[in-house]
Amino acid sequence: MKRREFLKGTAAVTAGVAASAYIRPARAQARKETLLTISESGPNNLDIMGVGTNRPGYEASWNTHDRLVTFGVTQDAGGNDHYDYTKIEPELAESWDLGDSSAT
């Protein structure tokens, strides 16, 4: 073994041991009145019906507002959940009537 390779190896091990003192497993946080969201970019609008609302805007709205209804869930062949846009399920709504050109 060459001296340079030995020094590289020992430096890597030493750095790993030093860093392990600061690495801790994630712990559940107590309920707080602050919503922390991590995204590549922030929402440009919290009104999802607004023109030009970006995906982070939808993410923030989805996590902070209750909806009247939501889509049902179905599983694909791999067992992954996906929204089923043909099934509507209640969230806040207790019932609804669908007419020919209206919903109440």
N, C-alpha and C positions, 0 to 999 in steps of 0.2 A: 504494500500500500504506500502510495506517495504521501508526503507530508501535507501537501495542499488538500488532497482528498480527505485526509484525516481531520484537518482543521475545519473543513466545510461540514463534515458529518457531526463533529462535536459542537460546532456553533448552532447547527439546526436543532440538535437535541437540547442544548442549553436554552435556546429560545423557546422551544416547546414546553419545557418544564417551567420556565418563568411565566409564560402566558397562561398556563393551566391554573395558576393561582387566581386569575381574574375571570375564568370561564366558569359559569354556574348554570345549573339547569333552570329552565323557565319556571316561574311560580305563578300561580293564579293571583290576580290582583283583587283587592276588595272593591266593591261597587263604588264608583265615583261618578260624579255628575259631569264628567268630561269625556267626550268621545274622541279617541285618538285613532286616526286613520292614516295608513301609510300607503302612498300611491306615487307613481312616477311624476304626476303633475296634479295640482289641486283642481277643485271644481271651479268652473267659470260662472256657474249659475246654480242656485238651489231650486229653481223652478223648472221641473223636468218638461213642462210644456213650452218653455221659452225657446225661442229660435236660437240654434247654435249651441245648445247645452251639450257639454262634452261628457264622456263616459264617467269621469270622477264625479260630475254633478249628479248623474243617475245613482252612482254608488252611495253618495252621501244621502240622497233622498231615500233610497231603499232602506238604509240603516237607521234613519231618524224619523220617518213618517209611517203611520199606520195607513193601510190601504183598505178600500171597501172590499175588493176581491183580489184574488191572485190566481195564477195558473196552477193546475194540478202537476203532479210529478210522475214521470214514467222512467223506466230503466231500459237502457239499450242492451245489446247482446253481451257486452262486457260487464254488465252490472252497475254501470255509472248512471247516476240520476240526471235527468234533463227535464226542463219544463215542457209540459204537454199543452200546447196552445189551443187544443180543442176542448180541454176541460177547464171550467172556471169553478173555483172553490171560494167560499166566503172567508173573509177575515173580519172586518168590522160589520159588514152587511149581514143581516139576519135572514133576509129573503129578497127576491126580486122577481119581477114579471117582465118577460120579454114579449113585446108586441111585434107587429110587422116592421115598423120603422122606429121603434122606441124601446127604451128599457126603463123601468120604474123600480 
